[in-house]
Amino acid sequence: MPCHKRPLTTIRSIFFLLLYTISTIWNFFEPVLLVCGLIACIILPVYWPVKFAFAVLWLVMFSLISKFIDVMATYRNKDKHPD
């Protein structure tokens, strides 16, 4: 292996390890964050319409983060098993 490819391989391996770690941690905490976030939005000491607006905002933000993590995991799996 040429010496100029070794750092790129190392960086790529670290990147994929980081993607794997983030997706695994997210998959573990995802249900807890969803339920606890919605409960926290309902418990907030504000008027009822604002509670529902916060809950909708939480669900939108949560779904965007979840979709981003899924795209990263798909990218990692696609590169791992090319068709």
N, C-alpha and C positions, 0 to 999 in steps of 0.2 A: 504494500500500500504506500503510495507516495506521501511524503510528509505534509504536503499542502492540503490533503483531503482529511487528515486526522482531526484537526480542530473543527471542521465543518461537521464531521460525523459525531463528534462529542457534543457540539452545540445542538445538533438535531436530536440526539438521544436525550439530552437534558430537557429539551422542549417537549418531546413526546412523553417523558416521565412526568413533567409538570402538568400536561394535559390530562394524563391518566389520573394523577392525584386530585386535580380539581374536579374532574367528572365523578370520581368515586366519592369524594367528600360531599359533593352536591347531591348525588343520588341517595346518600345516607341521610342527610338533613332536610331534603326537599319536603317530605310530608309534614315534618314537625314545623318547619318554617311556614308552610302554607296555613296550617290550622292555627298555630300560635299568632301569626300575623293577622289573620281575620279576627281572632278573639281580641287581640290588642286594639284593633280598629273599633270594635264594638264597645270596649271598655273605656275608650277615651272620654274625658269629661267635656264633651261638646254637644251641640244640638244634634238631634237624630239625622237630619238630612246630611250634615257634615260627616257623620260617622259612616254613612253609606258611600259618600263621595271618597272618603279615605279608603274604604274597603275596595271600591272599584279601582282606585289608584294603586293600591297594594296588589290586586290581582293582575293588573296590566303590567306593572313593574316586575312582578314575580314571573309572569308568563314570558316576558322578554328575556329575562335572565335565564330562565329554563330553556328557552329556544336557543339562546346563544351557547349554552353549555352543551346542548344536544348537537349543535352544528360542529362544535369543537371535537366532541367524541366521535362523530361520524367521520370527520376529517382524519382523525387518528386511526380509526378502524379501516378507512378506505386506503390509506397509505400503507397500513400494515398488511392488508390482503388485496393487492391490486388485481383487477379482473383482466 
